[in-house]
């Protein structure tokens, strides 16, 4: 992803049998979004987030996350993570 910060959110999409997805929105230095990336994951696990982050983030990315425990895994990809919680 581009330099600047990136917000990620893990969510379930669909009906009764929900598929886990992660969405990332990188921003430029002014804080404006550049584009959106959504990816289906194998599950809401630290392993899945770590694997995804290592493929899509550059080292030292600033990551804002939804606060799910698994989203802390971005730190294993040498990213800085800050959680924000929504109701």
DSSP file (Angstrom, degrees, kcal/mol; ACC not computed):
  #  RESIDUE AA STRUCTURE BP1 BP2  ACC     N-H-->O    O-->H-N    N-H-->O    O-->H-N    TCO  KAPPA ALPHA  PHI   PSI    X-CA   Y-CA   Z-CA
    1    1 A X              0   0    0      0, 0.0    57,-0.2     0, 0.0     3,-0.1   0.000 360.0 360.0 360.0 162.9    0.0    0.0    0.0
    2    2 A X        -     0   0    0      1,-0.1    25,-0.2     3,-0.1    56,-0.2  -0.151 360.0 -84.4 -70.5 165.3    1.1    3.6   -0.5
    3    3 A X  S    S+     0   0    0     23,-0.1     2,-0.3    58,-0.1    -1,-0.1  -0.216  93.8  53.8 -64.5 163.0    2.8    5.7    2.1
    4    4 A X  S    S-     0   0    0     -3,-0.1    58,-1.1    22,-0.1     2,-0.3  -0.849 100.5 -39.7 109.0-148.9    0.7    7.4    4.7
    5    5 A X  E     -a   62   0A   0     23,-0.4    22,-2.9    -2,-0.3     2,-0.4  -0.730  46.5-154.2-114.7 166.9   -1.7    5.7    6.9
    6    6 A X  E     -aB  63  26A   0     56,-2.9    58,-2.4    -2,-0.3     2,-0.5  -0.996   5.4-148.9-142.3 132.9   -4.2    2.9    6.3
    7    7 A X  E     -aB  64  25A   0     18,-1.6    18,-2.0    -2,-0.4     2,-0.4  -0.882  17.9-170.4-100.9 131.6   -7.4    2.0    8.0
    8    8 A X  E     - B   0  24A   0     56,-3.4     2,-0.4    -2,-0.5    58,-0.3  -0.918   6.3-175.6-119.9 150.5   -8.4   -1.6    8.1
    9    9 A X  E     - B   0  23A   0     14,-1.9    14,-2.3    -2,-0.4     2,-0.5  -0.981  14.4-149.8-143.5 130.1  -11.7   -3.1    9.1
   10   10 A X  E     + B   0  22A   0     -2,-0.4     2,-0.3    12,-0.2    12,-0.2  -0.865  31.6 159.9 -98.8 132.3  -12.6   -6.8    9.4
   11   11 A X  E     - B   0  21A   0     10,-2.4    10,-2.9    -2,-0.5     2,-0.5  -0.957  39.5-117.3-147.1 162.2  -16.2   -7.5    8.8
   12   12 A X  E     - B   0  20A   0     -2,-0.3     2,-0.4     8,-0.2     8,-0.2  -0.906  29.8-165.1-104.4 131.4  -18.5  -10.4    7.9
   13   13 A X  E     + B   0  19A   0      6,-2.2     6,-2.3    -2,-0.5     2,-0.3  -0.894  45.4  29.2-115.4 145.4  -20.4  -10.0    4.7
   14   14 A X  S    S-     0   0    0     -2,-0.4     4,-0.2     4,-0.2    -2,-0.1  -0.701  85.1 -60.9 112.4-162.1  -23.4  -12.0    3.6
   15   15 A X  S    S-     0   0    0      2,-0.4     3,-0.1    -2,-0.3     4,-0.0   0.425  91.6 -27.7 -98.7-128.8  -26.3  -13.8    5.3
   16   16 A X  S    S+     0   0    0      1,-0.2     2,-1.2     2,-0.1    -2,-0.0   0.920 135.2  49.4 -62.4 -47.1  -26.4  -16.6    7.7
   17   17 A X  S    S-     0   0    0      2,-0.0    -2,-0.4     0, 0.0    -1,-0.2  -0.759  89.9-163.7 -93.6  92.5  -23.1  -18.2    6.5
   18   18 A X        -     0   0    0     -2,-1.2     2,-0.5    -4,-0.2    -4,-0.2  -0.520  12.8-141.5 -85.2 142.9  -21.0  -15.1    6.6
   19   19 A X  E     -B   13   0A   0     -6,-2.3    -6,-2.2    -2,-0.2     2,-0.2  -0.884  21.9-124.2-100.4 127.0  -17.6  -14.8    4.8
   20   20 A X  E     +B   12   0A   0     -2,-0.5    21,-2.8    21,-0.3     2,-0.3  -0.506  35.1 177.5 -71.5 136.9  -14.9  -12.8    6.7
   21   21 A X  E     -BC  11  40A   0    -10,-2.9   -10,-2.4    19,-0.3     2,-0.4  -0.934  20.2-149.0-132.8 158.0  -13.5   -9.9    4.7
   22   22 A X  E     -BC  10  39A   0     17,-2.3    17,-2.3    -2,-0.3     2,-0.4  -0.990  11.6-161.5-125.1 139.5  -10.9   -7.3    5.5
   23   23 A X  E     -BC   9  38A   0    -14,-2.3   -14,-1.9    -2,-0.4     2,-0.4  -0.968   4.5-169.1-121.7 137.4  -11.0   -3.8    3.9
   24   24 A X  E     -BC   8  37A   0     13,-2.9    13,-2.7    -2,-0.4     2,-0.5  -0.985   7.9-171.5-128.1 137.8   -8.1   -1.4    3.7
   25   25 A X  E     -B    7   0A   0    -18,-2.0   -18,-1.6    -2,-0.4    11,-0.2  -0.876  13.3-158.7-128.7  97.3   -8.2    2.3    2.7
   26   26 A X  E     -B    6   0A   0      9,-0.5     8,-2.9    -2,-0.5     9,-0.6  -0.456  10.0-157.9 -74.5 150.5   -4.7    3.8    2.3
   27   27 A X  B     -E   33   0B   0    -22,-2.9     6,-0.2     6,-0.3   -22,-0.2  -0.886  12.7-119.6-126.3 158.9   -4.4    7.6    2.6
   28   28 A X    >   -     0   0    0      4,-2.4     3,-2.2    -2,-0.3   -23,-0.4  -0.216  48.2 -83.1 -84.7-177.4   -1.9   10.1    1.3
   29   29 A X  T 3  S+     0   0    0      1,-0.3   -25,-0.1     2,-0.1    -1,-0.1   0.749 130.5  57.0 -61.7 -23.9    0.1   12.4    3.6
   30   30 A X  T 3  S-     0   0    0      2,-0.1    -1,-0.3     3,-0.0     3,-0.1   0.476 119.9-109.5 -85.3  -2.3   -2.8   14.9    3.7
   31   31 A X  S <  S+     0   0    0     -3,-2.2     2,-0.3     1,-0.3    -2,-0.1   0.566  72.1 140.3  87.6   8.5   -5.1   12.1    5.1
   32   32 A X        -     0   0    0      1,-0.1    -4,-2.4     2,-0.0    -1,-0.3  -0.693  57.2-109.9 -87.8 136.9   -7.2   11.7    1.9
   33   33 A X  B     -E   27   0B   0     -2,-0.3    -6,-0.3    -6,-0.2     3,-0.1  -0.338  26.0-169.6 -65.0 145.1   -8.2    8.2    0.8
   34   34 A X        -     0   0    0     -8,-2.9     2,-0.3     1,-0.4    -1,-0.1   0.836  60.3 -39.0-100.7 -49.3   -6.5    6.9   -2.3
   35   35 A X        -     0   0    0     -9,-0.6    -9,-0.5     2,-0.0    -1,-0.4  -0.940  55.7-106.9-163.9 179.1   -8.5    3.7   -3.0
   36   36 A X        -     0   0    0     -2,-0.3     2,-0.5   -11,-0.2   -11,-0.2  -0.964  20.5-166.8-122.7 138.8  -10.1    0.7   -1.2
   37   37 A X  E     -C   24   0A   0    -13,-2.7   -13,-2.9    -2,-0.4     2,-0.4  -0.994   6.5-175.4-122.8 126.7   -9.0   -2.9   -1.1
   38   38 A X  E     -C   23   0A   0     -2,-0.5     2,-0.4   -15,-0.2   -15,-0.2  -0.964   4.8-178.2-119.5 142.0  -11.3   -5.6    0.1
   39   39 A X  E     -C   22   0A   0    -17,-2.3   -17,-2.3    -2,-0.4     2,-0.3  -0.999  26.9-125.4-141.4 134.6  -10.2   -9.2    0.5
   40   40 A X  E     -C   21   0A   0     -2,-0.4     2,-0.3   -19,-0.2   -19,-0.3  -0.609  33.3-156.7 -72.7 138.3  -11.9  -12.4    1.5
   41   41 A X        -     0   0    0    -21,-2.8   -21,-0.3    -2,-0.3     3,-0.1  -0.755  27.2-123.3-113.6 163.2  -10.1  -14.1    4.4
   42   42 A X  S    S-     0   0    0      1,-0.3     2,-0.3    -2,-0.3    -1,-0.1   0.702  87.1 -41.0 -75.3 -19.3  -10.0  -17.7    5.6
   43   43 A X        -     0   0    0      2,-0.1     2,-1.7   -24,-0.1    -1,-0.3  -0.938  67.9 -76.1 171.9 170.4  -11.2  -16.5    9.0
   44   44 A X  S    S+     0   0    0     -2,-0.3     2,-0.3    -3,-0.1    26,-0.1  -0.571  81.3 130.1 -86.2  74.1  -10.9  -13.8   11.7
   45   45 A X  S  > S-     0   0    0     -2,-1.7     4,-2.2     1,-0.1     5,-0.2  -0.889  71.1-120.4-126.6 157.0   -7.6  -15.1   13.0
   46   46 A X  H  > S+     0   0    0     -2,-0.3     4,-2.8     1,-0.2     5,-0.2   0.878 115.3  56.2 -61.4 -37.0   -4.3  -13.5   13.7
   47   47 A X  H  > S+     0   0    0      2,-0.2     4,-2.4     1,-0.2    -1,-0.2   0.927 108.1  46.1 -60.1 -46.2   -2.7  -15.9   11.2
   48   48 A X  H  > S+     0   0    0      2,-0.2     4,-2.2     1,-0.2    -2,-0.2   0.910 115.7  45.5 -65.2 -42.8   -5.0  -14.7    8.4
   49   49 A X  H  X S+     0   0    0     -4,-2.2     4,-3.1     2,-0.2     5,-0.2   0.908 112.9  50.8 -67.4 -42.0   -4.5  -11.0    9.2
   50   50 A X  H  X S+     0   0    0     -4,-2.8     4,-2.4     2,-0.2    -2,-0.2   0.932 111.8  46.9 -60.8 -46.9   -0.7  -11.4    9.5
   51   51 A X  H  X S+     0   0    0     -4,-2.4     4,-1.0    -5,-0.2    -1,-0.2   0.921 115.1  46.6 -61.5 -44.5   -0.5  -13.2    6.1
   52   52 A X  H >X S+     0   0    0     -4,-2.2     4,-1.6    -5,-0.2     3,-0.6   0.930 112.0  50.0 -63.7 -46.4   -2.7  -10.5    4.5
   53   53 A X  H 3X S+     0   0    0     -4,-3.1     4,-2.5     1,-0.2    -2,-0.2   0.885 106.8  55.0 -62.3 -39.7   -0.7   -7.6    6.1
   54   54 A X  H 3< S+     0   0    0     -4,-2.4    -1,-0.2     1,-0.2    -2,-0.2   0.782 112.5  44.2 -65.0 -25.6    2.6   -9.1    4.9
   55   55 A X  H << S+     0   0    0     -4,-1.0    -1,-0.2    -3,-0.6    -2,-0.2   0.770 125.6  28.2 -85.1 -27.8    1.3   -9.2    1.3
   56   56 A X  H  < S+     0   0    0     -4,-1.6     2,-0.4    -5,-0.1    -2,-0.2   0.583 104.2  70.6-118.4 -11.7   -0.3   -5.7    1.3
   57   57 A X     <  -     0   0    0     -4,-2.5     2,-0.2    -5,-0.2     3,-0.1  -0.854  66.5-133.6-110.8 145.3    1.4   -3.3    3.7
   58   58 A X    >   -     0   0    0     -2,-0.4     3,-1.4   -57,-0.2    -2,-0.0  -0.623  47.5 -80.1 -85.7 155.4    4.8   -1.7    3.4
   59   59 A X  T 3  S+     0   0    0      1,-0.2    20,-0.2    -2,-0.2    19,-0.1  -0.224 115.1  19.1 -55.7 141.8    7.0   -1.8    6.5
   60   60 A X  T 3  S+     0   0    0     18,-3.6    -1,-0.2     1,-0.2    19,-0.2   0.628  83.0 162.4  69.5  18.4    6.2    0.9    9.1
   61   61 A X    <   -     0   0    0     -3,-1.4    19,-2.9    17,-0.2     2,-0.7  -0.387  42.0-124.3 -61.8 145.0    2.7    1.5    7.8
   62   62 A X  E     -ad   5  80A   0    -58,-1.1   -56,-2.9    17,-0.2     2,-0.5  -0.859  34.1-166.6 -91.9 116.4    0.4    3.3   10.2
   63   63 A X  E     -ad   6  81A   0     17,-4.0    19,-2.9    -2,-0.7     2,-0.5  -0.919  16.7-164.8-116.0 125.4   -2.6    1.1   10.6
   64   64 A X  E     -ad   7  82A   0    -58,-2.4   -56,-3.4    -2,-0.5     2,-0.3  -0.923  23.9-172.6-100.6 128.5   -5.9    2.1   12.2
   65   65 A X  E     - d   0  83A   0     17,-2.4    19,-2.6    -2,-0.5   -56,-0.2  -0.749  38.7-111.1-123.9 169.5   -8.0   -1.0   13.0
   66   66 A X        -     0   0    0    -58,-0.3    20,-0.4    -2,-0.3    17,-0.1   0.526  59.2-109.6 -75.4  -6.5  -11.5   -1.9   14.2
   67   67 A X        +     0   0    0      1,-0.3    16,-0.1    18,-0.1    18,-0.1   0.423  65.6 148.9  93.5  -1.5  -10.1   -3.2   17.4
   68   68 A X    >   -     0   0    0      1,-0.1     3,-1.3   -58,-0.1     4,-0.5  -0.390  57.8-119.1 -61.9 144.9  -10.6   -6.9   16.9
   69   69 A X  G >  S+     0   0    0      1,-0.3     3,-1.5     2,-0.2     4,-0.2   0.880 112.7  57.1 -53.9 -41.1   -8.0   -9.0   18.6
   70   70 A X  G >  S+     0   0    0      1,-0.3     3,-1.8     2,-0.2    -1,-0.3   0.769  92.2  70.1 -64.5 -24.8   -6.8  -10.5   15.3
   71   71 A X  G X  S+     0   0    0     -3,-1.3     3,-1.4     1,-0.3    -1,-0.3   0.698  81.6  73.7 -69.9 -15.9   -6.2   -7.0   13.9
   72   72 A X  G X  S+     0   0    0     -3,-1.5     3,-1.9    -4,-0.5     4,-0.3   0.684  75.0  84.3 -65.7 -15.5   -3.2   -6.6   16.2
   73   73 A X  G X   +     0   0    0     -3,-1.8     3,-1.5     1,-0.3     4,-0.5   0.668  67.3  80.2 -63.8 -15.8   -1.4   -9.1   14.0
   74   74 A X  G X >S+     0   0    0     -3,-1.4     5,-1.3     1,-0.3     3,-1.1   0.763  80.1  68.4 -63.0 -22.0   -0.4   -6.3   11.7
   75   75 A X  G X 5S+     0   0    0     -3,-1.9     3,-1.5     1,-0.3    -1,-0.3   0.798  89.9  62.0 -66.7 -26.4    2.4   -5.5   14.1
   76   76 A X  G < 5S+     0   0    0     -3,-1.5    -1,-0.3    -4,-0.3    -2,-0.2   0.727  98.4  57.4 -68.3 -20.3    4.0   -8.8   13.0
   77   77 A X  G < 5S-     0   0    0     -3,-1.1    -1,-0.3    -4,-0.5   -17,-0.2   0.110 126.9-103.1 -93.9  20.3    4.2   -7.3    9.6
   78   78 A X  T < 5S+     0   0    0     -3,-1.5   -18,-3.6     1,-0.2     2,-0.3   0.851  79.9 134.4  60.3  38.3    6.3   -4.4   11.1
   79   79 A X      < -     0   0    0     -5,-1.3     2,-0.5   -19,-0.2    -1,-0.2  -0.824  58.2-121.2-111.6 155.4    3.3   -2.0   11.0
   80   80 A X  E     -d   62   0A   0    -19,-2.9   -17,-4.0    -2,-0.3     2,-0.4  -0.861  32.2-159.9 -96.9 127.1    2.2    0.3   13.7
   81   81 A X  E     +d   63   0A   0     -2,-0.5     2,-0.4   -19,-0.2   -17,-0.2  -0.901  17.1 179.2-117.1 135.7   -1.4   -0.4   14.8
   82   82 A X  E     -d   64   0A   0    -19,-2.9   -17,-2.4    -2,-0.4     2,-0.3  -0.996  20.8-143.4-130.5 126.9   -3.9    1.8   16.6
   83   83 A X  E     -d   65   0A   0     -2,-0.4     2,-0.4   -19,-0.2   -17,-0.2  -0.658  13.6-172.1 -92.4 143.9   -7.4    0.5   17.4
   84   84 A X        -     0   0    0    -19,-2.6     2,-0.4    -2,-0.3    -2,-0.0  -0.995  16.3-142.3-128.8 141.3  -10.6    2.5   17.3
   85   85 A X        -     0   0    0     -2,-0.4     2,-0.3   -18,-0.1   -18,-0.1  -0.846  12.1-165.2-110.0 137.1  -13.8    1.0   18.5
   86   86 A X              0   0    0     -2,-0.4    -2,-0.0   -20,-0.4   -20,-0.0  -0.835 360.0 360.0-116.0 155.8  -17.2    1.5   17.0
   87   87 A X              0   0    0     -2,-0.3    -1,-0.1     0, 0.0    -2,-0.0   0.396 360.0 360.0-106.5 360.0  -20.6    0.7   18.5
